[in-house]
Amino acid sequence: SQVLINLLSNAFKFTTCCPVRRIDVSLNLILDPPDTFLRVSVRDTGLGMTIEQQGRLFQRFSQVKTNTRQQYEGSGLGLFLSKSFINMMGGDISVESNPGTG
């Protein structure tokens, strides 16, 4: 639940600048005996990111923009810890984004 809270918190935080704030969440249960997976997707209308920014997103102490820390407080650890936790459970986390479209 902490990972989902972190993803939603980031989506909310980075859509405040946009004239239309929209955050969509989908949960899909995938049964692949003997395994069961939960796919969580969070889509927003936020700032969006370049390919370079996406490559740094899950790194420790990383923040997308240099002025982000001043504008949006945070340590830059949330997504790093989320990825670490998901990987420990045998899962994966990724990002798809385009600048200006979330």
Order of alpha helices (4+ residues) and beta strands (2+ residues): alpha-beta-beta-alpha-alpha-alpha
